[in-house]
Amino acid sequence: MIHVVLCDDHAMVRRGIRDTLSEAVDIQVTGEASGYAEVRELLRTIACDVLVLDLSMPGRGGMEVLASLREADSPIKVLIVSMFPEDQYAIRCLRAGAQGYLNKAGDPEELVQAVRTVMQGRKYVTPEVAQMLVESLSKPVLEVPHASLSEREMQTLLKIASGKRLSDIAEELLLSPKTVSVYRTRVLEKLKLTNNAELTVYAIRNNLV
């Protein structure tokens, strides 16, 4: 039996994932969490072979959950299930320690296959991501400017590009407006941009939104 824990801040999303996995006779959802602190506490008390993890959550996000598991040398396999574009996040997540990456818009049957695959100790990626990995081995790596952004900086960039105000971003990420402003400043500096309009154009040109 594969023991799975779900971590996503949207209850309806967790329910959809749980219902999909419950149809598989060899998979059991043993717990659910809505964020970093909750999932860290949950993983200390219940059985978990595979953590199905969202990237964007209030407070500390999925990349920080990945980092904490890697730091603890945890045997738990991590499958990222996110709405973020694969071409921008999949390889980044795999390098950070995830065993698989799946887009939420994908076929539900893929989710079951992905859980089984990572449980076997193998990586799970879509054909598109596999092709990206092959290409990255056969040609020089051209790092885009946003590759240097931290997870919080990337989240700030994406939310600004989607038209949200700093106060809205602060509320969603459970941060102070001042902290979000600091992230915005860092993003502008790293990308060599000057304002939100340029950030939005950058995000569109690089298929981030």
N, C-alpha and C positions, 0 to 999 in steps of 0.2 A: 504494500500500500504506500502511495506517495502522499506525504503530508504537506499540505500547502497552506501558507498564510498569505492573505491579501492585504495590501497597503495602498489605499487610494482615499483621497479626502472627499470623494463623492459617493454617498451611500448607494445611489442608483447604479453607478458603475460597478461597485463591489457586488451588488446583487446580481447584475448581469453576468459577471465573471464567475461568481459562485454557482449560479444556475447552470452555466455552461460546463463547468468542471464537475458538477455533481452527477452529470449524465455518464461520466466515465467510471467504470466499476473499480478501477485501480487508483483513483485519486480521491482524497478526502481533504476538504477544507477544514482546518483545525482552528483557525482564528482570523479575525479581521482587525485592521487598525486604520486610523484616518490620518496619521502623521508620524513624524520622527520619534518623539518621546514614547508614544503609545506602542509603536511597533518594536522599539528597543526593549521595552518592558515585557511585551508579549513574547518575544523570542527567548526570553530568559525562563519562561514558565511552561511553554507548550512545545510539543513536537513539531519541527518544521524541517522538511527536506528542501523545498523550493519556496522562495519568497517571490510572489508576483507583485511588482513594485511600480508605482507611478513615479514620474520624474517631478512634476510640478505640484507642490503641496504648500500650504501655508507654513510659515516658519522655515525650518530646515527641510530641504528637499530630498529627492531620491538620490542624487549624487552624494549627498552627505551620509545617507544610510549606507550606500555602497562603500564609502570610505571607512565608516566605522566598522563594518563587517570585515573588510580587508585588514584593517589595523588589528582586529581581534583574531585574525587568522581563522575565521569561522568557516565550517564546512558547508554552510547553507548555500545552495545555488540560487542565483538571482536572475529572474526573467523580467526585463523591463517591458511594461505595456504602457505606451504613451501616445499622445496625439501629436507630439513633436515630429517633424519630418525626419524620415530615416536617414536621408543623405546628410543631415546636419548633426544627428545625435547618435545613430547606431554605433558607429565606430568609436566615437568618444566614450560611450557607455561600456563597450567591450574592453577598451583599454583601461577603463576604471575598475574592471573586475566583474562586470556582468557576464553571465553565460549566454544570454540571448536578448534579442530586441524584437518587439512586435508592435505594430501600429494598432491602435484601438479600432481603427476603421476596417481592419482585416476580417477575414472569415473566422467565425467562432471555432470552427474545427481546427484551425491553425493553433489556437490557444492550447488545446489538449495535446496536440502533437508537440508543441514547443515545450510544455511542461515535461512530457516524457523524454524528450531529447536532452534537455539540460540535466534531468535526473540521472541520465546515463553517463554524464560527464562530458557530453559533447556540446559544441556551440550551436545555437539556433539562430539563423539569420534568413531573411527572405532572399530569393534569387538576385534581387536588385542590390542588396547589401553585399552578397557574396561576390558579385561582379565588381563592386567598388573595391573590395578587399584585394581581388586579383589585380586590378588596375594599379592599386597603390603599391604593389610589389614589383610591377613591371616598368614603372616610370618614376622619376624623381618626385618626392613629396613637396607640393607647393602649399605651404601653410597659409591659409587665409587669415586676415587680421583678427577675426573674431574667435579663432582657435585659441587665442591667448586669454580669453575671458574666463573668469570663474563662473561657477554655476549661478550664483546670485547675480553677477553682472550680465550673464546671458539672459536670465529671466527678466531683468530690468529692461534690457534692450528690446526683447520681444514684446513686453507689455507696453512700453512707450510707442513702439512701432504700430501696435494695434490701437493706438489712440487713447490710452488710459493716462490719467493724471497721476502725479507722484503720490498724492494723498490716497487715490484708489489703489495704487500699487502697494503702498505701505499697509493699507488695511488687509489686502489679500495675502500678503506675505508675513503678516503679523510683525512688522517692523515699524520703526518711527520714520516719519517723513524725512527727517534729517539723515538717517542712515541710507534711505533710498536715494536721496540727493547725492550722497557720497558715491554710491554705486554708479549713478548716472555720470558723475564727473569722471570716474575712472574709465567708464566705457568710452566717453568722448575722447579722453586722452589716448587710450589704446588704439582706437580706430582713427585717430587724427581728424575728428569731426568737431563741429562747433555748436550745433543745436539739435533740437528734436526732429526738425524737418529733415536734416541730413541723416539722422539715425534711421528715420523711416525709409528714406530712399535707399540707404545701405541695406536694410533688412529685405526690402523688396528685390533689389538687384541680386542679392545672394540667396534668394528663395527661402528666407527664414520665416516669412509670414505669407 
